[in-house]
Amino acid sequence: MSLYSEYAKRFGDLIACLENSRKSGRMAHAFLIHSPDPLVRKEFAAVVMQIAGCRNEKEGRPDGTCSFCNQVASGNYADCHSVFPVGKMYQIKVGERINPEPNTLRYLLDHIGYTSGNHRKFGLIHDADRMNTEAQNALLKTLEEPPAETTMILTTANPSALLPTTRSRCQLLSLPDNKFRFNFAGVKETCAALNDLCFYCGCDLIKIETAASKLTAVAANLAEAAAASVEEEFADLIENAKNSEDPAFIKRAETRKSDAASGAYIRDRRSFIAAITTFCSQIYMLALGADFSSMANPELFEHLAIPAVISPERAERILREAEELDYTLKFNVNDELALRTFAINVAMDMKH
């Protein structure tokens, strides 16, 4: 099933509205995609690009399989210029006014203004809520009057964090979903370690050390796993850059890959922390009598032996420790020390 077909099935009414807009020639030139799921945000942005730019469209519907649609779906469309948050602060930089560096807002705005042989250009801003006020103000004129044949697409999990002036210039595409998909490397190992700490380690220091080591190993591997995923994602771009033998193109491609890896690591680290908090909060819900069917992420308990009866007092303590860990890891701390402290505090609280 093509990417377009998948999302046409999931969000049929919204897709139909976009197709009608393309058919009537009234498609917006700026969109704000809102979803709690980063994968959904990324993939739906590609679907919007397919609807807006496919030359083989019929009645506003892209064919989903032409060269353009395939390039968009794989992230290799040459005239899609993107920017995403990077660094420990996970922010989108505004960039210098003259000769802005790659993966900054001003760099993107400069490049979408270039002419090319392609039919349509796109400016894609991932996690747009990570722009500060200066960056958003620098974007307003382009959102109001983008270059010819250009579509701007912003994605976010938190539209309220954007300035009203930014939101008002975009057509909001809201993709409601009560499910956050945890897909970082080591999610199963994380849940298994949490289950052991919460229910089966007791005061056995060897068992606690084993479970804690699983958590710290997952955390330590996140950067390498993120870099590996980005390596695959950018393989075609890097190869094209090297084949061009253009030093400037090669440097831009390598910079984009490096920035993407750092951004992917920050995203996956946040997902890792959120998985711990979600696991523990769902334990608390179970202790209060909730059913698995009411859980947003019951898959976190898949193949795990959860006790039939959970003490509400203990579940509350587990949740407090998870919330404390979440707060602690927001600062520049040693992740391993924080995780081991969390593991000991959770396990040692068990009553015998």
Salt bridges, closest charged atoms under 4 A:
GLU19 OE2 - ARG61 NE 3.72
ASP37 OD2 - ARG181 NH1 2.84
GLU59 OE1 - LYS23 NZ 2.59
ASP79 OD1 - HIS81 NE2 3.70
ASP127 OD1 - ARG41 NH2 2.92
GLU144 OE1 - ARG169 NE 2.86
GLU149 OE1 - ARG120 NH2 3.32
ASP177 OD2 - ARG10 NH2 3.54
ASP177 OD2 - ARG181 NH1 2.99
GLU209 OE1 - ARG340 NH1 2.81
GLU231 OE1 - LYS257 NZ 3.13
GLU233 OE2 - LYS42 NZ 3.32
GLU254 OE1 - LYS257 NZ 3.81
ASP268 OD1 - ARG267 NE 3.28
GLU299 OE1 - LYS179 NZ 2.65
GLU302 OE2 - HIS303 NE2 3.39
GLU316 OE2 - ARG320 NH1 3.82
GLU321 OE2 - ARG317 NE 2.98
ASP326 OD2 - LYS330 NZ 2.53
ASP335 OD1 - ARG269 NH2 2.90
GLU336 OE2 - ARG340 NE 3.06
ASP349 OD2 - ARG314 NH1 3.26
ASP349 OD1 - ARG317 NH1 3.19
ASP349 OD1 - LYS351 NZ 3.57
